[in-house]
Amino acid sequence: MNITGNTILITGGGSGLGRGFAEAFHAAGNHVIIAGRRPQPLEETCAANPGMTFQTLNVESADAIRAFAARIVADYPALNVLINNAGIMRAENLLTEPFDLSDAEATITTNLLGPIRLTAALLPHFRQQPSATVITVSSGLAFVPLTATPTYNATKAAIHSYSQSLRFQLRETSVGVIELIPPAVQTDLMPGHNENPNAMPLAEYIQESMALLQANPEAAEIQVERVKMLRNAETSGQFEKVFGMLNRAH
């Protein structure tokens, strides 16, 4: 993927990783469209980055995604990059009786069904482009789970597997698939994350990821140094050790 000259749609683009990547790609010379449920952060992000545009989208609704995809392709026919970034992360106590499934179901709908539905809706358009890219955002927790957030981990593991299958099926088309694998990053994904001294500062994560994208335009995965311990835990024979370190306080 060339990191400049694209028309890029970023879900969850009004805050956190989404806003960080939106601003970085905007500065790199791309037309960036951000999408999300809440207009206010989208408006604020666009106001701070003249030329960036936004559309509202409820990724929990299959009907809304279909209508959104049709509208976005009509409004931006040059669209050639999708970054499936929107996501939620919630702690769950699986021993609670009766267990409330609402958080688990919302997490699966947002983190897994949302990207699958939006990717499927946009693929016919992308396949007509000379070059297009689907970027998925998984997590280091796809490879070593944080036990306090079981459904989040599961959706990110599923996104990793989905990305591999999608990449293989699209191998003879003009559409590439890149998986971003973040470590813990200082954002508002969960309460306290933004102040977590063990999490990677957002600006550092964006800067390192953009440098990796530029240096490795054909990369299947973008792994900053901080996530490699999680990503490679099993293959390096360190899974139990890393699992224990990650979950010591939980």
WONORHU-V236571 format. One record per residue. N is the residue number from 1. NEAR is the number of other ideal C-beta (glycine too) atoms within 10 Angstrom. Layout:
[[N & NEAR] [N & NEAR]]
This chain:
[[1 & 21] [2 & 14] [3 & 18] [4 & 11] [5 & 12] [6 & 22] [7 & 17] [8 & 26] [9 & 28] [10 & 30] [11 & 27] [12 & 29] [13 & 32] [14 & 24] [15 & 19] [16 & 21] [17 & 24] [18 & 25] [19 & 25] [20 & 22] [21 & 26] [22 & 30] [23 & 19] [24 & 18] [25 & 24] [26 & 21] [27 & 12] [28 & 17] [29 & 11] [30 & 21] [31 & 18] [32 & 27] [33 & 23] [34 & 31] [35 & 25] [36 & 25] [37 & 18] [38 & 10] [39 & 12] [40 & 9] [41 & 19] [42 & 27] [43 & 13] [44 & 14] [45 & 23] [46 & 20] [47 & 9] [48 & 11] [49 & 16] [50 & 7] [51 & 9] [52 & 22] [53 & 14] [54 & 21] [55 & 18] [56 & 12] [57 & 26] [58 & 15] [59 & 25] [60 & 17] [61 & 16] [62 & 14] [63 & 9] [64 & 15] [65 & 24] [66 & 14] [67 & 13] [68 & 23] [69 & 23] [70 & 13] [71 & 12] [72 & 22] [73 & 18] [74 & 9] [75 & 11] [76 & 17] [77 & 12] [78 & 10] [79 & 21] [80 & 24] [81 & 26] [82 & 26] [83 & 27] [84 & 26] [85 & 26] [86 & 26] [87 & 25] [88 & 19] [89 & 22] [90 & 16] [91 & 14] [92 & 18] [93 & 10] [94 & 9] [95 & 6] [96 & 8] [97 & 5] [98 & 5] [99 & 11] [100 & 10] [101 & 11] [102 & 8] [103 & 17] [104 & 18] [105 & 12] [106 & 14] [107 & 23] [108 & 17] [109 & 17] [110 & 21] [111 & 25] [112 & 19] [113 & 17] [114 & 25] [115 & 29] [116 & 16] [117 & 21] [118 & 25] [119 & 21] [120 & 13] [121 & 19] [122 & 23] [123 & 19] [124 & 10] [125 & 19] [126 & 22] [127 & 12] [128 & 13] [129 & 18] [130 & 6] [131 & 14] [132 & 23] [133 & 21] [134 & 24] [135 & 21] [136 & 25] [137 & 26] [138 & 27] [139 & 30] [140 & 26] [141 & 25] [142 & 22] [143 & 22] [144 & 24] [145 & 20] [146 & 19] [147 & 14] [148 & 17] [149 & 22] [150 & 18] [151 & 21] [152 & 27] [153 & 21] [154 & 18] [155 & 29] [156 & 27] [157 & 17] [158 & 18] [159 & 24] [160 & 18] [161 & 12] [162 & 20] [163 & 26] [164 & 15] [165 & 10] [166 & 22] [167 & 18] [168 & 10] [169 & 12] [170 & 17] [171 & 10] [172 & 7] [173 & 12] [174 & 14] [175 & 23] [176 & 21] [177 & 22] [178 & 22] [179 & 23] [180 & 24] [181 & 25] [182 & 26] [183 & 20] [184 & 21] [185 & 26] [186 & 19] [187 & 21] [188 & 10] [189 & 23] [190 & 16] [191 & 8] [192 & 9] [193 & 15] [194 & 14] [195 & 8] [196 & 13] [197 & 6] [198 & 8] [199 & 19] [200 & 20] [201 & 11] [202 & 17] [203 & 13] [204 & 13] [205 & 24] [206 & 22] [207 & 14] [208 & 16] [209 & 21] [210 & 18] [211 & 13] [212 & 17] [213 & 22] [214 & 13] [215 & 9] [216 & 13] [217 & 13] [218 & 7] [219 & 14] [220 & 12] [221 & 19] [222 & 20] [223 & 20] [224 & 22] [225 & 10] [226 & 18] [227 & 24] [228 & 14] [229 & 18] [230 & 25] [231 & 21] [232 & 16] [233 & 20] [234 & 14] [235 & 9] [236 & 12] [237 & 9] [238 & 15] [239 & 15] [240 & 11] [241 & 13] [242 & 18] [243 & 17] [244 & 10] [245 & 13] [246 & 20] [247 & 13] [248 & 7] [249 & 6] [250 & 9]]
